[in-house]
Amino acid sequence: MSAKNKFRFWGWIELLRPENVFIALLVVWVGFQMTGVCPRTWVGWLTGLTVAAITAAGNALNDVLDVDVDRVAHPERPIPSGRVSPQGALGIAVVLFLVGLGSAWTLGQMPFLVAGLAVLGILMYNLWAKWVPLLGNLLVSGIAALTFLFVGVVVGEIRAMIFPFLFAFLFHWAREIVKDIQDAAADRIRQARTLPLWLGETFAWRMAKILLAILVMVTLIPYALGLFGKAYLLVVVLGVDTPLILFILGKIRRPAAQIQEWLKVEILVGLVALTLWRIG
């Protein structure tokens, strides 16, 4: 492979954001673990394929529609850097959406409806809602957390996924606000009405911290109710709650770009805690 082709190849890989796809697949695995249901092998593979394809498609579509902002905020990304064409990125997004919906169809009517709801939400977010203060953040957070409910629908254990859904929703909501703060300069160029530009960055930081404070309290509820064990409590308190409290109190100060990446790591730690819910 020539250096030029290799450069473009990695551009396509980066477009799909494999780290986000990996986290989505990890959520699927954690969801199966928490339901206590061991699905048939083909069900597990198709569930993963649905989630991975729709996640990757959403990532590609987001880059196609955000190319103007990315030229300012993220010029290194595949499209603004010239490694991937907008037409090619849109084409792969359409194909992956169809693959995701097709695999969901084989899992049954309800999984297909949930997958369709996710795709509809992604389209609404990218075409309209992302520029509406708060609504865009709420929508993308719901889409991200919907993976847990999708797993619950697949195995018929939706109730077991309610807390993980809330956990993921709050985490993503706070992180989306921080991402808006990171992109404020680029969003200002095309007069977008994201939360930091609407009510100011100081208000946006405060709201993100309020959401994370609510999340900290929510993480303790399953243990307090006797639903989760001590292993979960230990990991979530030390690995999630304590760092978040330090951030809320202003002991951790970093640029928005670093904070949102750090929150992604915290999500992973939270997923580890969820896998330990039965121990102790």
C-alpha positions in Angstrom: 0.0 0.0 0.0 1.4 3.4 -1.0 1.9 6.1 1.5 -1.0 8.1 -0.1 -3.4 5.1 0.0 -2.4 4.3 3.5 -3.1 7.9 4.5 -6.5 7.7 3.0 -7.2 4.2 4.5 -6.6 5.5 8.0 -8.8 8.5 7.2 -11.7 6.1 6.6 -11.0 4.3 9.8 -10.9 7.5 11.7 -14.1 8.7 10.1 -16.0 5.9 11.8 -14.4 6.7 15.2 -13.5 3.1 16.2 -13.1 4.1 19.9 -16.7 5.2 20.0 -17.8 1.9 18.2 -15.7 0.0 20.8 -17.4 1.7 23.7 -20.8 1.0 22.1 -20.0 -2.7 21.8 -18.7 -2.7 25.3 -22.1 -1.3 26.4 -23.8 -4.3 24.6 -21.6 -6.8 26.4 -22.2 -5.1 29.8 -25.9 -5.0 29.1 -26.0 -8.7 28.4 -24.0 -9.3 31.6 -26.4 -7.2 33.7 -29.6 -8.9 32.3 -28.3 -12.3 33.4 -29.4 -13.7 30.0 -27.0 -15.5 27.8 -28.4 -15.0 24.3 -27.7 -17.4 21.4 -24.5 -16.7 19.6 -26.2 -15.3 16.5 -28.3 -13.0 18.6 -25.3 -11.6 20.3 -23.4 -11.0 17.0 -26.4 -9.4 15.4 -27.0 -7.1 18.4 -23.4 -6.0 18.2 -23.5 -5.5 14.5 -26.7 -3.4 14.8 -25.1 -1.1 17.4 -21.7 -0.9 15.8 -23.1 -0.1 12.3 -25.5 2.6 13.5 -22.9 4.1 15.8 -20.3 4.3 12.9 -23.0 5.6 10.5 -23.9 8.4 12.9 -20.2 9.3 13.3 -19.7 9.5 9.5 -22.9 11.6 9.0 -21.9 14.0 11.8 -18.6 14.6 10.1 -20.3 15.2 6.7 -22.7 17.8 8.1 -20.1 19.4 10.5 -17.4 19.9 7.9 -17.6 23.7 8.1 -17.2 23.7 11.9 -14.5 21.0 11.7 -12.4 23.1 9.3 -12.0 25.5 12.3 -12.3 23.3 15.4 -10.9 20.0 14.1 -9.0 20.5 10.8 -7.2 17.2 11.4 -10.4 15.2 10.9 -10.7 13.0 7.8 -13.0 15.3 5.7 -11.4 18.7 6.3 -7.9 17.2 6.0 -8.8 15.8 2.5 -8.4 12.2 3.4 -12.1 11.4 2.8 -14.5 13.1 0.5 -17.9 14.3 1.8 -19.7 12.2 -0.9 -17.8 9.1 0.1 -18.5 9.7 3.8 -22.2 10.2 3.2 -22.3 7.0 1.1 -20.7 4.9 3.8 -23.1 6.4 6.4 -26.1 5.3 4.3 -24.8 1.8 3.8 -24.1 1.4 7.5 -27.5 2.7 8.5 -29.0 0.1 6.2 -26.8 -2.7 7.6 -27.7 -1.7 11.2 -31.5 -1.6 10.4 -31.2 -4.9 8.5 -29.6 -6.7 11.3 -32.0 -5.3 13.8 -34.9 -6.6 11.6 -33.6 -10.1 12.0 -33.8 -9.7 15.8 -37.5 -9.0 15.8 -40.1 -6.2 15.6 -39.3 -4.5 18.9 -35.5 -4.4 18.3 -36.1 -3.1 14.8 -38.3 -0.3 16.2 -35.7 0.7 18.8 -33.0 0.7 16.2 -35.2 2.8 13.9 -35.8 5.2 16.7 -32.1 5.5 17.2 -31.6 6.2 13.4 -34.4 8.7 13.4 -32.9 10.4 16.5 -29.5 10.6 14.8 -31.0 12.2 11.7 -33.0 14.7 13.7 -29.9 15.6 15.8 -27.6 16.1 12.8 -30.1 17.9 10.6 -31.8 20.2 13.1 -31.7 19.6 16.9 -27.9 20.0 17.4 -28.4 23.8 16.9 -31.2 24.1 19.4 -29.9 24.8 22.9 -30.3 21.9 25.3 -32.5 19.9 22.8 -29.5 18.7 20.8 -27.6 17.6 24.0 -30.7 15.8 25.3 -31.3 14.0 22.0 -27.7 12.8 21.5 -27.4 11.7 25.1 -30.7 9.7 24.8 -29.4 8.0 21.6 -26.1 7.0 23.3 -27.9 5.6 26.3 -30.5 3.9 24.1 -28.0 1.0 23.5 -28.8 -0.3 27.0 -32.5 -0.3 26.3 -31.9 -2.0 22.9 -30.1 -4.8 24.7 -33.0 -5.1 27.2 -35.5 -5.3 24.3 -33.5 -8.0 22.5 -33.4 -10.3 25.6 -36.8 -9.2 27.1 -35.3 -7.7 30.2 -36.0 -3.9 29.9 -36.3 -3.3 33.6 -32.8 -4.4 34.3 -31.6 -1.7 31.9 -33.4 1.3 33.4 -30.5 2.3 35.8 -27.7 1.8 33.2 -29.8 3.9 30.8 -30.0 6.7 33.3 -26.4 6.4 34.3 -25.3 6.6 30.6 -27.8 9.4 29.8 -26.5 11.7 32.6 -22.8 11.0 31.7 -23.3 11.7 28.0 -25.5 14.8 28.7 -22.7 16.4 30.8 -20.1 15.4 28.2 -22.0 16.8 25.3 -22.2 20.2 27.0 -18.5 20.2 27.5 -18.0 19.3 23.9 -20.2 22.3 23.0 -17.9 24.5 25.1 -14.9 23.0 23.2 -16.5 23.9 19.8 -17.8 27.3 20.8 -15.4 29.3 18.6 -16.3 27.3 15.5 -20.0 27.3 16.3 -19.9 31.0 16.7 -18.7 31.4 13.1 -21.9 30.0 11.7 -24.0 31.5 14.4 -25.2 28.3 16.0 -27.2 28.5 19.2 -25.6 25.9 21.4 -25.8 26.3 25.1 -22.5 28.0 25.7 -23.3 30.6 23.0 -26.9 31.0 24.2 -26.3 31.5 28.0 -22.5 31.7 28.2 -19.7 29.3 28.8 -19.8 29.9 32.6 -23.4 28.8 32.7 -22.6 25.8 30.5 -19.8 24.7 32.9 -22.1 25.0 35.9 -24.8 23.0 34.2 -22.4 20.2 33.3 -21.2 20.1 36.9 -24.8 20.0 38.2 -25.5 17.0 35.9 -22.4 15.3 37.2 -23.4 16.0 40.8 -26.8 14.4 40.1 -25.0 11.4 38.5 -22.8 10.9 41.6 -26.0 10.7 43.7 -27.7 8.4 41.2 -24.7 6.0 41.3 -25.3 5.3 45.0 -29.0 4.4 44.7 -28.7 0.8 43.4 -26.4 -0.1 46.4 -28.6 1.8 48.9 -31.6 -0.3 47.6 -29.6 -3.5 48.0 -29.7 -4.2 44.2 -25.9 -3.9 43.6 -23.0 -5.3 45.6 -20.0 -3.9 47.4 -17.6 -4.5 44.4 -19.8 -2.1 42.3 -19.8 0.5 45.1 -16.0 0.3 45.6 -15.2 0.9 41.9 -17.9 3.5 41.3 -17.0 5.5 44.4 -13.2 5.4 43.8 -13.1 5.4 40.0 -16.1 7.6 39.1 -17.6 9.5 42.0 -14.4 10.8 43.6 -12.8 12.2 40.4 -16.1 13.8 39.5 -16.5 15.4 42.9 -13.0 16.8 42.6 -13.9 18.2 39.2 -17.2 19.7 40.5 -15.3 21.4 43.4 -12.9 22.9 40.9 -9.9 20.8 42.0 -9.5 19.5 38.4 -9.0 22.3 35.9 -8.4 21.5 32.3 -9.4 22.9 28.9 -12.8 21.6 27.6 -11.1 19.3 25.0 -9.2 17.5 27.8 -12.2 17.3 30.1 -14.5 15.7 27.5 -11.8 13.1 26.7 -11.4 12.5 30.5 -15.2 12.0 30.8 -15.0 9.4 28.1 -12.5 7.4 30.2 -14.8 7.9 33.2 -17.6 6.3 31.2 -15.4 3.2 30.7 -14.7 3.0 34.5 -18.4 3.3 35.1 -19.0 0.3 32.7 -16.5 -1.7 34.6 -18.4 -0.9 37.8 -21.6 -2.1 36.3 -20.1 -5.5 35.3 -19.4 -6.0 39.0 -22.9 -5.3 40.2 -23.5 -8.9 41.6 -20.3 -9.2 43.5 -20.4 -8.7 47.3 
